[in-house]
Amino acid sequence: MSFLQLSGKRFLIFGVANKKSVAYAVSDLLRSEEAELVFVVRDEEIREKVQKLFPEDPVYCCDVEKEEDIARLRLEIGEKYDSFDGILHSIAFADFSEGIKPFHETPKKAFMQALDISCFSLVEISRAFGDLLTQDASVVTVSISTTRMASENYGYMAPIKAALDSSLAFLTKSFSAFSHVRFNAVAPGLLKTSASAGIPGYLDSWIYAEQVIPRGKAVSTAEAAAAAVFLLSPRSSGIVAQKIVVDAGMEINYFDKKIIKKATNE
């Protein structure tokens, strides 16, 4: 038996967009462990792409901004599947079409849309599929390594991810009334994904991260995915309502003497 005990387990995967996405890397690892996968993507265009990546697995469409779409999805999936051993929630969106603004100038509409898609969708999905989750199911979302660092180019997403992190405790508590379902997050440092490529100035931050990280190499999507797969597995049963940081030690090294020397031009 594999250490992770994932063979034959069934997971509902939200958020695969392409081969660079965290959800793809997680799904690829789950498949290698002989898990059964059911995918959910935003629209038909993405569905066609994901279906080519996983031709043997079903791919459904759902716009999580629409409550009726989530309800429809629950009915469709419920007609075919009676249970799931876990859910991966890898959904995030922020409208930076107007560029990066100072935080106090954040448009309310953009903030609320990002909060809806990136955070509240976890609550809605959990509610909709709660009765299909097994007693010891694991729900994992994708957060960020820190929500306290006020990076200008990440804009208002850090406060939204902070809300996502907080929701883990409240969802776990709510579900504890009738199950042992647990909610956790994998929280990687800066990754090279197609989503991050759309954030103005992100590449410069990524390059800086490589200098700060003790090993001199940024966190890979595969490393973040490995942590997520562990959290989805029965082997992580004692980890509940937690955020597991995967940053290759970046947070311990901001005062590295080489970085200080560059900053002070010495």
Secondary structure, 3 states (H helix, E strand, C coil): CCCCCCCCCEEEEECCCCCCCHHHHHHHHHHHCCCEEEEEECCHHHHHHHHHHCCCCCEEECCCCCHHHHHHHHHHHHCCCCCEEEEEECCCCCCCCCCCCCHHHCCHHHHHHHHHHHHHHHHHHHHHHHHHEEEEEEEEEECCCCCCCCCHHHCCHHHHHHHHHHHHHHHHHHHCCCCCCEEEEEEECCCCCCCHHHCCCHHHHHHHHHHHCCCCCCCCHHHHHHHHHHHHCHHHCCCCCCEEEECCCHHHCCCCHHHHHHHHCC
